[in-house]
Amino acid sequence: MEPNLKNSLFTALLALVFGFLGAAIWSMSGLGGNSTRAYLLENPEILEDMYTALQEKQAAERLAEAGDALYEPFPGVILGNPEGSKVMVEFSDYNCPYCEASLADVQRLIDADPELKVVMREWPIFEGSEDAARMALAAGLQGKYEEFHNVMFAVGDTSPAGIETVGRQIGLDMERASADAASEAVSVELVRNVTMARELGFSGTPSFVAGKNAFGGMVGYDRLKEALDESDS
């Protein structure tokens, strides 16, 4: 989440707290003036709990608005078990260092749970990423998305030459892949992904949806697993 957005939410929450909680404290205990502020300073966990609850509520509302389309992958653009009963969504960019750093966490989740399906949403927000995102979707149409995804991050060169090298290395039909990468279907998918990301309130990559949780950043294996486990309960 962008700092300005987080600060705005926190400021709004403070206003609510001082408005509603302050009035409640005043009426129930006779506190007034600086006493409300003192009470909150002595019990800061109230603010933290309310801020967390506000974030969770907003995430749940956004996920409900996104609907089933969020979990419907572009053909072949999946990691893990394509028929898995447990689903996680990741928004990713090939020039994002935090996406690359999250690769091991996502793979660890896949290795630990044969029922996990990771729906990948290509979201090229860094300069020079769109061509790689397009070729990744084209690789999905040839059943080679996972190979392209892993090798592209390993190579780290999203120039046209670098993308072609990766494509040939994993055995893509490059003539077909080039045509697919430039297709209307791929263009529509990229627009759909950026629209979804914005509707979910994401400000960068990687961003994840797991169960009823939507969050951005390199959150680590434990947080991702916790969110997935919550979806089973």
C-alpha positions as CSV (number, residue, x, y, z in Angstrom):
1,M,0.0,0.0,0.0
2,E,1.3,3.5,-0.8
3,P,2.4,5.5,2.3
4,N,0.0,8.4,1.5
5,L,-3.0,6.0,1.2
6,K,-2.0,4.3,4.4
7,N,-1.7,7.6,6.2
8,S,-5.0,8.8,4.9
9,L,-6.7,5.7,6.1
10,F,-5.1,6.0,9.5
11,T,-6.0,9.6,9.8
12,A,-9.6,8.8,8.9
13,L,-9.6,6.0,11.5
14,L,-8.3,8.4,14.1
15,A,-11.1,10.7,13.4
16,L,-13.6,7.9,13.8
17,V,-12.0,6.8,17.0
18,F,-12.0,10.2,18.6
19,G,-15.5,10.8,17.3
20,F,-17.2,7.6,18.3
21,L,-14.9,5.9,20.8
22,G,-14.3,9.3,22.5
23,A,-18.0,9.9,22.8
24,A,-18.6,6.5,24.2
25,I,-15.8,6.8,26.7
26,W,-17.1,10.2,27.7
27,S,-20.6,9.0,28.3
28,M,-19.7,5.7,30.1
29,S,-16.9,6.9,32.3
30,G,-17.3,10.7,32.5
31,L,-13.9,11.3,30.8
32,G,-13.5,14.5,28.9
33,G,-11.0,16.9,27.4
34,N,-7.5,15.3,27.2
35,S,-8.7,12.2,29.0
36,T,-9.8,10.5,25.8
37,R,-6.4,11.1,24.2
38,A,-4.7,9.8,27.3
39,Y,-6.8,6.7,27.3
40,L,-5.9,5.9,23.7
41,L,-2.3,6.6,24.3
42,E,-2.4,4.1,27.2
43,N,-4.2,1.6,25.0
44,P,-2.8,2.0,21.5
45,E,-3.8,-1.6,20.6
46,I,-7.3,-0.3,20.2
47,L,-6.1,1.8,17.2
48,E,-4.1,-1.0,15.8
49,D,-7.0,-3.5,16.1
50,M,-9.4,-1.1,14.5
51,Y,-7.0,-0.2,11.7
52,T,-6.5,-4.0,10.9
53,A,-10.3,-4.5,11.1
54,L,-10.8,-1.6,8.6
55,Q,-8.3,-3.0,6.2
56,E,-9.8,-6.5,6.4
57,K,-13.3,-5.1,5.8
58,Q,-12.2,-3.1,2.8
59,A,-10.4,-6.1,1.4
60,A,-13.4,-8.3,1.8
61,E,-15.6,-5.7,0.1
62,R,-13.2,-5.4,-2.9
63,L,-12.9,-9.1,-3.3
64,A,-16.7,-9.5,-3.3
65,E,-16.9,-6.8,-6.0
66,A,-14.2,-8.5,-8.1
67,G,-16.2,-11.7,-8.3
68,D,-15.3,-15.0,-9.9
69,A,-13.5,-13.3,-12.8
70,L,-10.5,-12.7,-10.5
71,Y,-9.9,-16.5,-10.2
72,E,-10.4,-17.3,-13.9
73,P,-6.9,-17.6,-15.4
74,F,-5.8,-16.7,-18.9
75,P,-5.4,-20.1,-20.7
76,G,-2.4,-21.9,-19.2
77,V,-1.2,-19.1,-17.0
78,I,-1.1,-21.1,-13.8
79,L,1.5,-22.3,-11.4
80,G,1.0,-25.5,-9.3
81,N,-2.0,-27.8,-9.8
82,P,-4.3,-26.5,-12.7
83,E,-7.2,-28.5,-11.1
84,G,-6.3,-27.6,-7.5
85,S,-9.1,-26.9,-5.0
86,K,-7.2,-24.2,-3.2
87,V,-6.5,-21.0,-5.1
88,M,-4.2,-18.1,-4.7
89,V,-3.9,-15.2,-7.1
90,E,-0.6,-13.3,-7.7
91,F,-0.1,-10.1,-9.6
92,S,3.5,-10.0,-10.9
93,D,6.0,-8.1,-13.0
94,Y,9.3,-9.5,-14.5
95,N,11.3,-6.4,-13.6
96,C,10.0,-6.4,-10.0
97,P,12.8,-7.5,-7.6
98,Y,10.3,-8.3,-4.9
99,C,8.4,-10.6,-7.3
100,E,11.6,-12.4,-8.0
101,A,12.4,-12.6,-4.3
102,S,8.9,-14.1,-3.7
103,L,9.4,-16.9,-6.2
104,A,10.9,-19.3,-3.6
105,D,8.0,-18.6,-1.2
106,V,5.4,-19.4,-3.8
107,Q,7.2,-22.5,-4.9
108,R,7.5,-23.7,-1.3
109,L,3.7,-23.3,-1.0
110,I,3.2,-25.3,-4.2
111,D,5.6,-28.0,-3.1
112,A,3.9,-28.3,0.3
113,D,0.3,-28.5,-1.0
114,P,-0.6,-30.6,-4.1
115,E,-4.1,-28.9,-4.1
116,L,-2.7,-25.4,-4.6
117,K,-3.4,-23.5,-7.8
118,V,-1.7,-20.2,-8.3
119,V,-3.5,-18.0,-10.8
120,M,-1.0,-15.6,-12.3
121,R,-2.0,-12.1,-13.3
122,E,0.6,-10.4,-15.5
123,W,0.8,-6.7,-14.4
124,P,3.7,-5.0,-16.2
125,I,4.0,-1.8,-14.2
126,F,7.8,-1.4,-14.5
127,E,9.4,0.2,-17.6
128,G,10.3,-2.5,-20.2
129,S,8.1,-5.2,-18.7
130,E,5.2,-5.3,-21.1
131,D,6.9,-7.4,-23.9
132,A,7.9,-10.0,-21.3
133,A,4.3,-10.1,-19.9
134,R,2.9,-10.6,-23.4
135,M,5.3,-13.4,-24.2
136,A,4.5,-15.0,-20.8
137,L,0.8,-15.1,-21.8
138,A,1.7,-16.4,-25.2
139,A,3.8,-19.2,-23.5
140,G,0.6,-20.1,-21.5
141,L,-1.2,-20.7,-24.7
142,Q,1.5,-23.3,-25.6
143,G,1.4,-24.9,-22.1
144,K,4.8,-23.5,-21.2
145,Y,3.9,-20.6,-18.8
146,E,5.6,-22.0,-15.7
147,E,8.8,-22.7,-17.6
148,F,8.8,-19.2,-19.1
149,H,8.0,-17.6,-15.8
150,N,10.9,-19.2,-13.9
151,V,13.5,-18.9,-16.7
152,M,12.5,-15.2,-17.4
153,F,13.1,-14.3,-13.8
154,A,16.4,-16.3,-13.7
155,V,17.7,-14.6,-16.9
156,G,16.4,-11.2,-15.9
157,D,16.7,-9.6,-19.3
158,T,13.4,-8.3,-20.6
159,S,14.8,-6.8,-23.8
160,P,13.5,-8.2,-27.0
161,A,16.7,-10.3,-27.4
162,G,16.4,-11.6,-23.8
163,I,12.8,-12.5,-24.2
164,E,13.5,-14.4,-27.5
165,T,16.4,-16.2,-25.8
166,V,14.1,-17.4,-23.0
167,G,11.4,-18.4,-25.5
168,R,13.8,-20.5,-27.6
169,Q,15.4,-22.0,-24.5
170,I,12.1,-23.4,-23.3
171,G,11.1,-24.6,-26.8
172,L,8.4,-22.1,-27.7
173,D,7.1,-22.0,-31.3
174,M,8.4,-18.5,-31.7
175,E,6.4,-17.6,-34.8
176,R,3.2,-18.5,-33.1
177,A,4.3,-17.0,-29.8
178,S,5.1,-13.6,-31.4
179,A,1.7,-13.6,-33.1
180,D,-0.1,-14.5,-29.8
181,A,1.9,-11.9,-27.8
182,A,0.6,-9.2,-30.2
183,S,-3.0,-10.5,-30.2
184,E,-6.1,-8.7,-29.1
185,A,-6.7,-11.5,-26.5
186,V,-3.4,-10.8,-24.8
187,S,-4.0,-7.0,-24.9
188,V,-7.5,-7.5,-23.3
189,E,-6.0,-9.7,-20.6
190,L,-3.4,-7.0,-19.6
191,V,-6.1,-4.4,-19.4
192,R,-8.3,-6.7,-17.3
193,N,-5.4,-7.3,-14.9
194,V,-4.6,-3.7,-14.3
195,T,-8.3,-3.0,-13.8
196,M,-8.6,-5.8,-11.3
197,A,-5.4,-4.6,-9.5
198,R,-6.8,-1.1,-9.1
199,E,-10.2,-2.2,-8.0
200,L,-8.5,-4.3,-5.3
201,G,-6.6,-1.3,-4.1
202,F,-3.1,-2.7,-5.1
203,S,-0.4,-0.1,-5.7
204,G,2.4,-2.4,-6.8
205,T,3.8,-5.9,-7.3
206,P,3.8,-8.5,-6.1
207,S,0.2,-8.5,-4.8
208,F,-1.7,-11.5,-3.6
209,V,-5.2,-12.7,-3.0
210,A,-5.5,-15.8,-0.7
211,G,-8.8,-16.7,0.8
212,K,-10.5,-13.6,2.1
213,N,-7.2,-11.7,2.2
214,A,-5.8,-9.3,-0.3
215,F,-2.4,-7.7,0.3
216,G,0.6,-6.3,-1.5
217,G,4.3,-6.7,-1.1
218,M,6.8,-9.4,-0.4
219,V,5.0,-10.7,2.7
220,G,6.9,-14.0,3.0
221,Y,6.0,-17.7,3.1
222,D,4.4,-17.6,6.6
223,R,2.0,-14.8,5.8
224,L,0.9,-16.5,2.6
225,K,0.5,-19.9,4.2
226,E,-1.5,-18.3,7.1
227,A,-3.9,-16.6,4.6
228,L,-4.4,-19.9,2.7
229,D,-5.0,-21.8,5.9
230,E,-7.6,-19.3,6.9
231,S,-9.5,-20.0,3.7
232,D,-9.8,-23.6,4.8
233,S,-11.3,-22.8,8.2
